[in-house]
């Protein structure tokens, strides 16, 4: 009788371990990130689906005219992607992807809660100055890549993330941004000669 109890206990233990392994495997599968390869230069980008749209989960790093590494340092391109003028950004996305419109960004903002704390779900959980990292719940992984001003100077590294919108108005275009001073996600208008990050969508 005693040996039978031991055998039953062992079987129960093995069954529990098997179920735990299945749950771990399923959880890992759900968190598996998708990737896309840019056929032009073979660079790989993570992708994430949010509210029916597929976004690059990394800043674009395709080298083209009117694109720049922050402070002319190649290491910054590797870490943060390139900064593009609007004209370069409008045609820089890989095949099948495009520069997002304001409508695309509004969908992203809505998915993040449509409130003053939306950036908390969109920012990376590292790299932001002060105590303004996000938790990256939506896996958009916004990084504070800074910008290039229209006079050729650079600024706001670790402080701000800017993303060009396809929505334009003459010599200006909309840009969506996050800052280390808040958890807001909003837009403003800047001259097309500025250099900002690009997140492609489809």
Legacy VTK file of the C-alpha trace (Angstrom):
# vtk DataFile Version 3.0
C-alpha trace
ASCII
DATASET POLYDATA
POINTS 202 float
0.000 0.000 0.000
2.780 2.353 0.899
4.594 1.642 -2.386
1.376 2.267 -4.325
1.036 5.708 -2.721
4.624 6.522 -3.675
3.983 5.510 -7.292
0.806 7.609 -7.421
2.648 10.608 -5.970
5.405 10.240 -8.567
2.865 10.028 -11.387
1.085 13.125 -10.076
4.393 15.007 -9.877
5.308 14.073 -13.450
1.858 15.160 -14.657
2.206 18.566 -12.966
5.657 19.075 -14.472
4.318 18.182 -17.920
1.466 20.700 -17.634
3.865 23.413 -16.422
6.139 22.721 -19.399
3.189 23.032 -21.790
2.164 26.378 -20.281
5.728 27.685 -20.470
5.993 26.578 -24.092
2.662 28.202 -25.004
3.610 31.441 -23.235
6.964 31.560 -25.018
5.199 31.006 -28.348
2.848 33.927 -27.697
5.781 36.232 -26.978
7.706 35.163 -30.079
8.496 38.270 -32.108
7.925 38.469 -35.862
10.619 39.806 -38.153
10.882 41.284 -41.617
14.039 41.528 -43.720
14.627 44.613 -45.865
15.599 43.163 -49.262
17.626 46.274 -50.087
20.324 45.828 -47.437
19.296 42.600 -45.636
18.706 44.363 -42.315
16.171 42.672 -40.053
13.450 44.510 -38.128
11.097 43.245 -35.470
7.414 43.739 -36.263
4.360 43.962 -34.031
0.634 43.967 -34.799
-1.407 46.621 -33.007
-5.101 47.232 -33.748
-4.982 45.554 -37.142
-1.841 47.310 -38.327
1.625 45.811 -38.607
4.361 48.184 -37.391
8.111 47.955 -37.429
9.100 47.581 -33.777
12.494 49.171 -34.515
13.418 52.521 -36.014
14.268 52.332 -39.704
17.997 52.208 -40.433
18.101 52.176 -44.239
20.832 54.493 -45.524
19.620 56.951 -48.120
20.150 60.562 -49.141
19.040 63.022 -46.444
19.353 60.431 -43.676
21.788 60.756 -40.788
23.287 59.057 -37.755
22.824 61.134 -34.607
25.927 63.352 -34.169
27.433 61.631 -37.255
28.211 58.573 -35.101
27.551 55.189 -36.739
27.057 53.621 -33.305
23.963 55.757 -32.847
22.499 54.400 -36.083
23.012 50.882 -34.784
21.336 51.732 -31.481
18.579 54.105 -32.595
18.194 53.888 -36.366
18.715 56.785 -38.757
17.192 60.268 -38.696
15.464 61.267 -41.949
14.293 64.461 -43.557
10.599 64.209 -44.424
11.334 63.878 -48.141
13.681 60.947 -47.455
11.246 59.416 -44.948
8.376 59.488 -47.447
10.143 56.951 -49.679
12.457 55.104 -47.248
10.221 52.256 -46.037
10.866 48.722 -47.308
8.573 47.095 -49.873
5.092 46.458 -48.498
5.428 49.132 -45.800
4.772 52.891 -45.865
5.213 56.029 -43.805
2.347 56.200 -41.259
-0.414 58.784 -41.558
-1.932 60.686 -38.651
-4.763 58.145 -38.761
-2.251 55.327 -38.183
-0.730 57.133 -35.217
-4.166 57.933 -33.786
-4.946 54.203 -33.927
-1.726 53.540 -32.018
-2.595 56.212 -29.452
-6.064 54.699 -29.008
-4.594 51.222 -28.494
-2.349 52.710 -25.799
-5.335 54.050 -23.863
-6.056 57.351 -25.634
-5.006 59.364 -22.594
-2.139 61.372 -21.127
-0.281 58.196 -20.159
-0.349 56.516 -23.572
3.429 56.694 -24.017
3.932 54.486 -20.962
2.683 51.522 -22.994
4.786 52.499 -26.033
8.182 53.470 -24.599
11.028 51.041 -24.009
11.636 50.137 -20.369
15.184 51.525 -20.587
17.112 54.424 -22.093
14.895 57.373 -21.161
16.438 60.066 -18.973
15.083 60.572 -15.490
12.464 58.105 -14.357
10.349 58.152 -17.500
10.910 54.711 -18.992
7.771 52.944 -20.138
6.750 49.319 -19.706
6.460 48.646 -23.473
3.241 46.672 -23.045
2.382 47.000 -26.753
5.946 46.081 -27.844
6.234 49.229 -29.969
9.566 49.912 -28.206
9.844 53.665 -28.731
13.411 54.809 -28.036
14.560 58.389 -27.312
16.586 58.751 -30.516
16.598 62.559 -30.489
16.577 64.608 -33.692
18.566 66.565 -36.238
17.641 70.241 -36.485
17.275 71.987 -39.828
20.582 73.797 -39.201
22.474 70.485 -39.018
22.844 70.341 -35.222
21.581 67.460 -33.082
19.711 67.298 -29.780
17.327 65.482 -27.413
19.079 62.096 -27.342
17.681 60.085 -24.385
15.009 62.784 -23.974
12.645 62.595 -26.949
11.367 60.249 -29.628
10.019 61.750 -32.862
8.289 59.910 -35.709
7.462 61.462 -39.067
3.856 61.325 -40.246
2.923 61.185 -43.944
0.519 64.075 -43.275
2.054 67.237 -44.748
1.278 70.915 -45.239
3.528 72.659 -47.748
7.056 72.937 -46.351
5.979 71.380 -43.044
4.739 67.971 -41.930
3.336 66.435 -38.781
5.559 64.573 -36.354
4.384 62.426 -33.431
6.524 62.563 -30.322
7.160 61.361 -26.781
9.266 63.108 -24.179
11.102 62.306 -20.962
9.049 65.026 -19.253
5.735 63.176 -19.465
3.941 60.033 -20.579
2.023 61.831 -23.299
1.976 60.877 -26.989
1.033 63.784 -29.232
1.902 65.527 -32.484
3.177 68.848 -33.712
4.264 70.356 -37.035
7.899 70.813 -38.066
9.795 71.859 -41.212
10.480 68.926 -43.531
14.233 69.617 -43.320
14.363 68.356 -39.709
15.686 64.840 -39.131
13.379 62.473 -37.250
12.964 58.709 -36.800
10.804 56.587 -39.076
8.482 53.743 -38.099
6.963 52.030 -41.113
3.515 50.429 -41.109
1.204 48.369 -43.283
LINES 1 203
202 0 1 2 3 4 5 6 7 8 9 10 11 12 13 14 15 16 17 18 19 20 21 22 23 24 25 26 27 28 29 30 31 32 33 34 35 36 37 38 39 40 41 42 43 44 45 46 47 48 49 50 51 52 53 54 55 56 57 58 59 60 61 62 63 64 65 66 67 68 69 70 71 72 73 74 75 76 77 78 79 80 81 82 83 84 85 86 87 88 89 90 91 92 93 94 95 96 97 98 99 100 101 102 103 104 105 106 107 108 109 110 111 112 113 114 115 116 117 118 119 120 121 122 123 124 125 126 127 128 129 130 131 132 133 134 135 136 137 138 139 140 141 142 143 144 145 146 147 148 149 150 151 152 153 154 155 156 157 158 159 160 161 162 163 164 165 166 167 168 169 170 171 172 173 174 175 176 177 178 179 180 181 182 183 184 185 186 187 188 189 190 191 192 193 194 195 196 197 198 199 200 201
